[in-house]
């Protein structure tokens, strides 16, 4: 196992703190620094893993501060923003419809409906407040179901 320079160690520790897999980190190190590492050597720089239990205090502190910063700054990542996801889903649905791929279009529309309906948002109900109360409630949660349009045959008629 080769001895790594401090800048390479810092790169590895910060990448692992941002939840990159050891395989991804190995590829990144090869691209950035031209070094060949094993996944096991990368994993030894993660203090949350058994292999990283002997990691120095300086590197463990860097790992934990990078992880904390990463978790706090998720709103700066575009895909973590609902509006960005809805715009992307809209573009994909339009492209799928232009390609006459109706099954994919329906899946994308359902995905967008779930996104708008807060299916992917983890919210807690406070027990002392009744469900219908407007106090401290940002918006009502709507439930969406996709149903076929009226008077439209379920199977296409090809003539």
C-alpha positions in Angstrom: 0.0 0.0 0.0 1.6 3.3 -1.2 1.9 6.2 1.2 -0.4 9.0 0.0 0.3 12.7 0.0 -1.9 14.9 2.3 -3.8 16.4 -0.6 -4.8 13.0 -1.9 -5.9 11.8 1.5 -8.0 15.0 2.0 -9.6 14.4 -1.4 -10.4 10.8 -0.5 -11.8 11.7 2.9 -14.0 14.5 1.6 -15.3 12.3 -1.3 -16.2 9.5 1.1 -17.9 12.1 3.5 -20.1 13.1 0.5 -21.3 9.5 0.3 -19.3 8.6 -2.8 -18.6 4.8 -2.9 -15.0 3.6 -2.7 -15.2 2.5 -6.4 -16.2 6.1 -7.4 -13.4 7.5 -5.3 -10.8 5.2 -6.9 -11.9 6.4 -10.3 -11.8 10.1 -9.2 -8.3 9.7 -7.7 -7.1 8.1 -10.9 -8.5 11.0 -12.9 -7.3 13.8 -10.6 -4.0 12.5 -9.4 -3.1 9.6 -11.8 -2.8 7.1 -8.9 -4.0 3.6 -8.8 -5.6 2.7 -5.4 -7.6 -0.3 -4.3 -11.2 0.1 -3.0 -10.0 -1.2 0.4 -7.3 1.5 0.6 -10.0 4.1 0.0 -12.4 2.6 2.5 -9.7 2.8 5.2 -10.2 6.6 5.0 -13.8 6.4 6.2 -14.0 6.5 10.0 -17.6 5.2 9.9 -16.4 1.9 8.5 -14.6 -0.9 10.3 -11.6 -0.5 7.9 -11.3 3.1 8.9 -11.3 2.6 12.7 -7.6 3.5 12.9 -7.8 6.7 10.8 -6.0 9.7 12.4 -7.9 12.3 14.4 -7.1 15.0 11.9 -8.7 13.0 9.0 -11.6 11.8 11.1 -12.4 15.5 12.0 -12.1 16.5 8.3 -14.5 13.6 7.4 -17.1 14.6 10.0 -17.0 18.3 9.2 -17.3 17.6 5.5 -20.2 15.2 6.0 -22.0 17.8 8.2 -21.5 20.5 5.6 -22.7 18.2 2.9 -25.9 17.3 4.7 -26.6 21.0 5.5 -26.0 22.2 1.9 -28.3 19.8 0.0 -30.6 22.7 -1.0 -27.8 24.0 -3.2 -27.8 20.7 -5.2 -30.2 21.2 -8.1 -31.8 17.8 -8.1 -32.7 18.3 -4.4 -35.0 21.1 -5.4 -38.6 20.2 -6.4 -38.9 22.8 -9.1 -35.8 21.5 -10.8 -37.1 17.9 -10.7 -40.5 19.0 -12.1 -38.9 20.9 -15.0 -36.8 17.9 -15.8 -39.8 15.5 -15.6 -41.7 17.9 -17.9 -38.9 17.9 -20.5 -38.7 14.1 -20.3 -42.4 13.6 -20.6 -42.6 15.9 -23.6 -39.7 14.1 -25.3 -41.3 10.7 -24.6 -44.6 11.9 -26.0 -43.0 13.2 -29.2 -41.3 9.8 -29.6 -44.8 8.2 -29.3 -43.7 6.3 -26.1 -47.0 6.6 -24.2 -46.1 4.1 -21.5 -43.0 6.2 -20.5 -45.0 9.4 -20.8 -47.6 8.0 -18.4 -44.9 6.9 -15.9 -43.3 10.4 -16.0 -46.7 12.1 -15.5 -47.3 9.8 -12.5 -43.9 10.6 -11.2 -44.6 14.4 -11.5 -48.0 13.9 -9.7 -46.3 12.1 -6.9 -43.7 14.8 -6.7 -46.3 17.6 -6.4 -48.4 15.5 -4.0 -45.5 15.3 -1.5 -45.1 11.5 -1.8 -41.4 11.9 -1.4 -41.4 14.4 1.5 -41.0 13.1 5.0 -43.4 15.0 7.2 -44.4 14.4 10.8 -47.8 15.0 12.2 -47.8 16.5 15.7 -50.1 14.5 17.9 -51.5 17.5 19.8 -52.8 19.2 16.6 -55.8 17.8 14.9 -55.4 16.8 11.2 -57.7 19.6 10.0 -56.1 22.5 11.9 -54.5 25.2 9.9 -52.0 26.1 12.6 -48.4 25.8 11.5 -49.5 23.9 8.4 -47.7 25.1 5.3 -50.1 23.6 2.7 -52.7 20.9 2.4 -51.4 17.5 1.2 -53.3 16.5 -1.9 -53.5 12.9 -3.2 -53.3 12.4 -6.9 -54.3 9.3 -8.9 -53.9 9.1 -12.6 -57.0 7.7 -14.3 -57.8 7.4 -18.0 -59.7 10.2 -19.6 -63.5 9.7 -20.1 -64.8 8.3 -23.4 -61.3 7.3 -24.5 -60.8 3.7 -25.5 -58.3 1.8 -23.3 -56.7 0.2 -26.3 -55.7 2.0 -29.5 -57.6 1.3 -32.7 -55.1 0.8 -35.4 -56.7 0.9 -38.9 
